[in-house]
Amino acid sequence: MGAPCSFPPVRPHTLGLIGLGAIGGSLARQAKLAGVGTVIGWSPEPAERVAAVQQGALDDAPPRAADVARRADMLALAAPPAANLAQLEALAPHLPAGALVTDIGSVK
């Protein structure tokens, strides 16, 4: 047997979130508490964007998801799986080279 595997921690400079409901909003708040430099997010619901900024969970909440994707070095898709797939397809052309993309979708 070899040495145990380990993975370096991933700490983005700019975390982008697509979806600011219970899961995405929670991740935004925890990222700020953990010291992530910039947390930006988008929701199709303008009131969710405003609330997240007012609560200090986001540094910015642009009006378009593509604006989040352009700035993120790590992008988390926090919507139901079908919506995440559609967002991934739409946002892929806007991601910077080397950006990490993950999903935290929920099935109820």
C-alpha positions in Angstrom: 0.0 0.0 0.0 1.1 3.5 -0.8 0.8 6.7 1.1 -2.7 7.9 1.8 -4.2 10.2 -0.8 -4.7 13.8 0.0 -6.1 16.6 -2.0 -5.1 20.3 -1.7 -7.9 22.5 -0.3 -9.8 24.5 -2.9 -10.3 28.1 -1.9 -11.4 30.3 -4.7 -10.6 34.0 -4.9 -14.0 34.6 -6.5 -16.9 32.2 -5.8 -19.8 32.5 -8.1 -23.2 31.0 -7.2 -26.1 30.4 -9.6 -29.2 30.0 -7.4 -29.6 31.7 -4.1 -32.3 29.6 -2.4 -31.7 27.6 0.7 -28.6 25.7 -0.5 -27.0 28.4 -2.6 -27.7 31.1 0.0 -26.3 28.9 2.8 -23.1 28.3 0.8 -22.7 32.0 0.1 -23.0 32.8 3.9 -20.5 30.0 4.8 -18.1 31.1 2.1 -18.0 34.7 3.5 -17.5 33.3 7.1 -14.7 31.1 5.8 -12.9 34.1 4.3 -13.5 33.6 0.6 -12.4 37.0 -0.9 -15.3 37.7 -3.2 -18.7 35.9 -3.3 -21.0 36.8 -6.2 -24.4 35.3 -7.1 -27.4 35.3 -9.3 -30.9 34.2 -8.9 -33.8 34.5 -11.4 -35.7 36.2 -8.5 -34.4 39.8 -8.1 -35.7 39.8 -4.5 -33.3 36.9 -3.6 -30.4 38.8 -5.1 -31.2 41.9 -3.1 -31.8 40.0 0.2 -28.5 38.1 -0.2 -26.5 41.3 -0.6 -28.4 43.0 2.3 -27.6 40.1 4.5 -23.9 40.3 3.7 -23.9 36.9 2.0 -22.8 38.4 -1.4 -20.4 41.1 -2.4 -22.3 41.6 -5.7 -25.4 40.2 -7.4 -25.3 41.1 -11.1 -28.6 41.1 -13.1 -27.3 38.3 -15.4 -26.0 34.8 -14.7 -23.3 35.3 -17.4 -21.9 38.2 -15.4 -21.3 35.9 -12.5 -19.7 33.2 -14.7 -17.3 35.7 -16.3 -15.9 36.7 -12.9 -15.8 33.4 -11.0 -12.8 31.1 -10.7 -15.1 28.6 -9.0 -18.8 28.4 -10.0 -21.4 26.5 -8.1 -24.7 25.7 -9.7 -27.3 25.6 -6.9 -30.6 24.8 -8.7 -32.5 21.6 -9.5 -30.6 19.2 -11.7 -32.4 20.0 -15.0 -31.9 23.8 -14.4 -28.3 23.2 -13.5 -27.7 21.4 -16.8 -29.4 24.2 -18.7 -27.3 26.8 -16.9 -24.1 24.9 -17.5 -24.7 24.9 -21.2 -25.6 28.6 -21.3 -22.7 29.7 -19.0 -19.9 27.5 -20.3 -18.8 30.0 -23.0 -18.5 32.8 -20.4 -16.3 30.9 -17.9 -12.6 32.0 -17.6 -10.0 29.5 -18.6 -9.3 27.1 -15.7 -12.5 27.9 -13.8 -13.8 25.0 -11.6 -17.5 24.2 -11.9 -19.6 22.1 -9.5 -23.2 21.6 -8.7 -25.0 21.5 -5.4 -28.4 20.7 -6.8 -31.2 19.2 -4.7 -33.8 16.6 -5.6 -36.9 16.7 -3.4 
